[in-house]
Amino acid sequence: MEITKVLPDDCISLIISLTSPRDACRMALLSHAFNSIADSNAVWQMFLPLDYIHIISNSSSPPSLLSLPKKDLYFTLCYHPILTHNGDMKFQLEKESGKKWYMVGARALSIQWVDTPRHWTWISLPDSRFCRVAKLKNVGRLEIKGKVKLNTLSSNTNYEAYFVFKLVRDRYGFRHTPVELDVSIEGTAAGEVRSVILDPPRNMPQQAKERADGWLEIQMGEFFNGFEDDRTVEFSLREDHDDQPKRGLTVQGIELRPKHKHNR
């Protein structure tokens, strides 16, 4: 006997909403009756963040986005990130879990000397989600910092932070000088400091990985976001071992995404 003949639709809807987006898609293939329930707004509403209306309403996306069926809205947010915080942050959902995924754009970061034209300049690139990215012209000391409120992210979730950047052809000063990467939660003991070389010589392994969008990323660290936490997670990249001139680094931002086995 089909389960749809035994249980009322709202009960089946509740059961499916307690699974996962992937399971809901699989259940929609079982039968026509399951399809209508598994694809319903009642199910997919539960997979969206509780504050999704607030996020979209305060983004650069058209209000019509909120009129989409909830399943369509879910996958739109997975595959088509939106800009929030006056265009300085990028938001999307992690497809398999519905967890929040943010990138803090360069304009929302604290970059030493960024407003001094002889040191940095703001440029537009077609492969960036942001209107402007920061390009390094010449500095002796590199320091980039940022922070995000933990309650902006998904609770009870392990996150990874990635520095997203490019190195232009005439880059200089990164080949033999390590930079220190750090991620820590406000009010806790300092986390592990990673020392990496952004542009290693050919005889050394490449620590940064190329992304599908053509940019490079390097992991800064990990952290766990608990429940209803109003503290901040802070992240930094700094190089203060010497005053060697450095140029040719382009910063898109720092990405905070749920830790997932496929991210490894």
N, C-alpha and C positions, 0 to 999 in steps of 0.2 A: 504494500500500500504506500502511495506517495506521501511524504511528510506533509506536503501542502494540503492534503485532505484530512490530516489529523490535527494540525496546529493552525490557529488563525494567522492571518498575514502579519499582523503587528508583532506577534510572538516570533515568527520566523525572521522578521526584519530586525528585531532586537538581537537574536542569536547571531545573525550575519554581521551586524555592526560590532559585535564583540570579537570578531576574528581580525582580519587584516584586509587592506585593499586588494592584495593579490588573491586571497581566498574568496573575496566577494566576486571578483572577475571569473574565477573558476566555477563558482556556484551558479553564475548566470548562464553557464553553458549546459547545465544539467537538464533543464527542461524549460518550456515556455513559461510555466508558472513561476519557476525560480527566477527566470530572467527578469520579469517585471518587478519582483520584490528586491532582488540583488542589485538592480540598477536604480532603485528608487531614491528619492531625495532623503527619505528617512534614514536609509543606510549610509549614504555618502556624506550626509551632514555630520555624522559621528566621526568620520575620518578627517574632516577639516579642523584646523585649530579653532579653539573656542573664540579667539579674537579675530577671525578671518575678515569679518565685516569691517572692523576698525582698521586692519592692515590695508585692505583694498581701498577703503574710503579715504585714507590718508596717503595714497600712492598717486602716481601719475597716470594710472590706468583709467579708462573710461568707466563711469558708474554702471554701464550696461553689463559689465563683467559679472556683477552680482545677480543679474537676472538669468544667468545660465543655469541649466539643470546642475545639481550638486556634483554629479559624477563628471560632467564636462568641465566644471569649474576646477575640480580636483586635478584633473590631468592637464588643464591649461596652466595651473600654477606649478606643475611638475616640469613641463616642457617649455614654458614661456615665462621666465622670471620677470618680476615687476620691480620698478624702482620706488623706493620709499624714502622717508626722512629727507624730503626736498631733493630727491634724486641722488643722494649720497650713499644709499645702501641698496643692495639688490636682494630681493626675497624670492624664494621658491620653496617647494615642498620636495622632500625625499620620496621618490615614487613608491617604494615598497612599504614604507611605514607612515608616511604623512607627517614626519617630523619637520620642523622648521630648519631652513638652510639660508644663511645670510652671507653676503659679502659686504664688508665695510670698505667703501671706495676711498681712494687716495684723499679726496677732499674732506673726508670725515676722520682722517688720521692726523696725528700730530707729527709733522715731518720738520726736523730742524732746518732752518734757513729756507723753507719752501717759498716764502714770500719775498725772497731776495733774488731778483732776476739773474744775477750773475752766477747763482748757485743752482737754481731750479727753474723750470718753465712748465707751463700747463699746455698740453697738446691734445688734439682729438685723434683717435684711431678708430677705423671702421670695425675692428674686431673686438672693441671694448663695449661693454654694456653701459658704461658711464660716458657722459658728455666730455669729460676731461680726465686725463691721467697725468701723473707727475713724471717729468723727465729730468734726470739729474744732469746738470751741465758741468759742475765742478765743486767738490767739497773735500775737505781733509778729514772730517769726522762725519760718519753716517749714523743717524739716529731716527728711527721711526717708531712711534708708539700709537696705541689705540686701546679702546675699551668699549665694552657693551654690557648693558644691564642683563643679568642672568634671567630675569623674568621676561625678557624679550624672546628668549629661546624656549625650546621644548623642555619641559621638566622631566626628571628621572631619565636623563639621556646622557650618554657619553658623546663628547664632541671632539673633533680634531680641528686645529687651526692651521691654515696654509697661507704662506706669503705668495702672492701671485704677481709675477713680474716678467720683464723681458730685458735682454741685454743686446744693445745695438752692436753693429759690426766694429765700430771704432771705440768700443768700451776700453776702460783702463782702470787699473787699481784693484780689481777683484780676484785676480788669478792666484795670488799667494797670500792674501790677507783674509783670515777668517772673520766671519761676523757671528755674533752671539744672538740666539733666538730664545725667547722666554715667554711662557704662558703661565699665569697664576691668577688665583681668585683672591679678591680683596679680603684682607684680614686673615689670610692663611699663610703658612710658611712658604717661602719661595719655592717654585717648582724647579725641575731640572732645566739647566741652561744648556742648550745645544750649540755646539760650535761647528759651523759649516762654511764651506767655500762656495760662493755662488757661481764662480767661473773657474772650475778646477783645470789644471793642466791636463794634457791628453793622457799622461801616464797615471792619472788618478781617476777613480770612479766618479761618474756624474751623480751628484746628490739630488739635484732638481730633476723633475719629470715634466715632459711636455704634455700639456692638456689637449683635449680634443679641439679647443678653440684656438690653438696655436701659441698660447702663453705658457710660461713655465711656472711650476709651483714647487714649493719645498715645505715640508711639514715643520711647524714651529713648536708644536706640543699638543698635549691632550688635557682634557679636564672633564669632570662629571658635574652636570647641572642637576641639583636636587629639586625640592619642591618649594614653591612660593618664596623664592630667594630674591631679595631686592639688592643684593650686593652686585659688584661688577666683576667681569673677567677682564684681565688686562694682558696685553701682549706687546712685545717689543722686539725690535731688531736694532742692534747697535754694533758699531765698530769703532773702538777708541784706543786701539793698540798703538797706532801711529798716526801721523798726519799726512800720509801719502795721498796725493790727489786722486780722486775717483770721478769717473764720468761714465755715461752710457747706460745707466740703469733706468728703466721705465717701470713705474709702480702703478698697477691697477688697483690693488687693495689686499685685504686680508679676509680669507674665506673661513667661515665657521660652519662646519657641516657634521651631521650625525655620523658617528663612527660605525662603519658597516664592513662586513667581511669583504665586500667587493671594493672597498676603498684602499685595501692593503696592496 
